[in-house]
Amino acid sequence: MQIVILKDAQEVARYGADIFTTQLQRKAESVLGLATGSTPVALYQELITRNKAGLINFSEASTFNLDEYLGLNGEHPQSYRYFMNEQLFNHINIDKDRTHVPPGDAKNPVVACQEYEAKIAAAGGVDIQLLGIGRNGHIGFNEPSSGLTSRTRVKTLTKATIDDNARFFTADEYQPHLSITMGIGTILDAKKVVLLATGKNKAEAVKAMVEGPLTAACPASALQLHRDAVIVVDLDAASALNDLEFYQHIEAENQKLQAYLASL
């Protein structure tokens, strides 16, 4: 894991946007894995600004989202398809036919999960996967106890996740308790993973992911196995780590190494 600790949420968003910008500049036809939730919004705003300024081009890119609520169609305001359209796709030059979100209204969700895996494989796999992290350590909707080699599947949400997301639903509105989510194994197949976390409410989850054991009790700890996982956090989200200065020193030395390699 590469641990990048920055001052605040805005710096986290810019750093993440820099990674996606570099990816698209190197490979216009990149396959991007995307995430929903409050944390990625600032990153998406950065990407929109850069796209409008002509710094990045999405016209040849494809996207695959991590998850979707089971039982909501893409026009429902609380669906993740609707979220992605509103927060990113409607504002950039991407072909929406090349944007993929698990179908929450699938008649046969089990078959839909298999088809989603097949689409990812047919696209050549995900080049770079964006992640957030839940307070209980979940990535995507892979809740604690999820298999570390799991594939795209239907998943029951924990009460903690349901409670966290309840703020997005009105009191009289149906809130799903099931989802379709990429599995942890699917996520680990991505060539690069970028996880963003901000705020003190994520500090314990970040600590468990980075310094805890590899365990299904903290699904994000599976990223310890990934060959190219970048964990980008602000000072609040990093506040529970045992040796903050050590991680900052490692990253400073890594930046010197990258600068040297770039000069060769």
N, C-alpha and C positions, 0 to 999 in steps of 0.2 A: 504493500500500500504506500502511496505517496500522500502524505498528510500536509495539507496547505491550510495554514491558520491566518485569517485576515481580520481586519479591524471590525467590519460590520457587514450587514446583509447586502448592501449595495456593492461593496468590493467583491463579495462572494459571487454576486450575479455577473459582474463584469469579468471576473476570472473565468467563470463557466462559459460565458459568451465568447471569450477569447479562444477557448478550446474548440468550440463548435465552429467558429469563424475559420480557424486554421484548418480544421477537417474539411470544410466545404471548399476552401481555396485550394487545397491539395487534391481533392477528389470531388468534382462537381456532382457526380452521380452517387454520392454517399447515401447509405441507409442509416437513418437516424432513429434511435430508440428514444421515445419521449415519455414524459411523466406529467401528472396533474398534481393538484394541491397548491397551497399558497406559496411554497418556497420557489418553484420554478417561474412564477409570474414575472418577477423582476428580470430574470434571464431572458424570457421571451420578449419583454419590452426592449431589452438591449438588442436582440436579434432583429426585431422589427425596425428599430432605428437604423441599424447598419444596413439592412436590406434596402430601405428607402433611400439611403445615402449612396447606394451602389457598391458597398463594400463586400457584400455577400450575395450569392445568387442561389435560390432554391429551385429553379426551374427544372433541374435534372435530378433533384433529390427525391428520396422516398422516405416515409416515416412509418414506424410501428409504435403504437402506444402500449404501455405496460398492462393496462387493465380497464375494466368497465363494470359498472353495476349491472347485475343480472336483473332483467325485468324493465329496464328503461331503454327506449329507443333513442336514436341520435338526435331527435328534435326536442327531447325533454330537457328543460333548462338545467337540471341537475346531472344530466349524463355527461360523461367525460368527452364524448364526441362533441357535444355542444360547447363544453369548456374549451376544447382545443380550437374549434372554429373561432370562438369569440376572442380567445387570448393570443392566438398565433395565426392560424391558417387564413383567416379572412383578411389579414393585413400584410401578407407576403406573397411573392410570386411563385407559389407552389401549385402544382396540379393536384386538386383534391382527390382525384382518382388514384393518386399515388400515396395518399395518406390512409393509414389503416388503424382502426381502433377495434378491439374485440366487440362483436355484435351482442349488445345486451338484450336484444329482442329475438335472439336466435330461437327457432322452434325446437331445435335439438342442440342444446349448448355443448354436449359432449362431443358431437361431431364438429361443431363450430370451433372448439378448442384444437382439435386435430387439424382442421383446415387452416387455422391461424399459424400453427407451427409450420405447416407445409408452405404457406406464403412467405414466411421469414426465410426458410431454406431456399425457396425458389428465387428470392431476391439476392441471394448470396450471403445471407447473415447480416447481423447488425454491426455496423462499423463503430458506432459510439452510442452507448446507452446512458441516458440521464436518469438519475434516481434521487428520490428524497428518502427520508427515514422516519418511521413512526416512533412515537414515544415508547412503544414496546419492542422496537427494533425491527419492525416489518419493512420489507421493500416490496414495491408493488402491493398486492394484497396477500403476500405470503406472510401469514400470521405466525407467531411462535408455534412450534411443533411441525412446521412445514418441512417436507423432505428437502435435503440439500441438493438433490439431483432431480427435483420435480420439474415437470414440463407444464405448458399452458393447460389450465384446468379450471373447473368450478371450485370456488373456495368460500367457506363460511367465514364471515367477519366476526371478530371478537367483540365483546361488549365495549371494550375500551375504544376500538376503532369506530364502532357505531356511535358512541357518545362523542368522540372527537369530531365526527362529521355531521352530527345532528344540527350544528349551527347553520349548515347550508340548506336545511329543510325547514319548512314552516310546521307548526304544531299539528296541522290537519293534513299534512302531505305524506304520502307513502315514502318510507325510507327503506331501501333494499337491505337485506341482511346477507345476501349472497353476491358474489362477483365472479367474473372471468378474469383471470390474471396469468400473465407469463409466470412460469415457474422459476425457481432459483437456478435450476440447471439451464433454462433458457437464457436467463440474465447472464450467467457465467460464460455462455457461448459468445457473447458480444466481444469484439476485438478490443474495445476499450470501454471502461465504465467510469462515469463521473457522478459522484454522489455529493449533493449539496445539503448542508444543514445549518440552520441559524436559530438562535434563541436558547435561553437557559433550559427551556422545557425539553430540548433535545440532548442535553449534556450527558445524561446517564446512558441514553441509547448510543451516543457516539463513543463513550468510554467502553461500553460492552462490545461494540463492533470492532474497535481498534485494539483494545488491550485485554478483552475477555477471551475465554476459550472459544474455539470453533464449536458452535452448538446450535441445534435447532431452536433452542430457547431464545436466541437472538438471531433471526434469519440473516440480518445484514452482516453477521460475522463470517458468512460464507465468502464475502469479498476478500478475506485474507488469502483465499486460494487463487484469486485472479491475478494474471500476469501483468495487467496494466490497469489498476484501479486507482483513481485519483479522488481523494476525500477532501472536499473544500468546505471549511467551516469558519464561522466567525468566532470571536473571542468568547462570547457567551456559550456557544455550543461546544467549545473546546474546554470549558472551565472545569470539568470533572476529570480531565486527563491527568495522569500522575506526574508527568514531566513535560509541561508545556514548552519550556525553554529548549528542551532537547529536540522536540519535533521542529521547532522554529529554526534551530541550528542545522538540522539535517536538510531542511528545505533550502536554507540559504546556501549551503554547500552544493546542493543539487543544481541550483540556479547557476552557480559558478561553473559547474561541470558542463551544463548545457550551453552556456555562453562560449566555453572553450571549444566544445565540439562543433559549434556553429561557425567558429572562426577557421576551422581546418580546411 
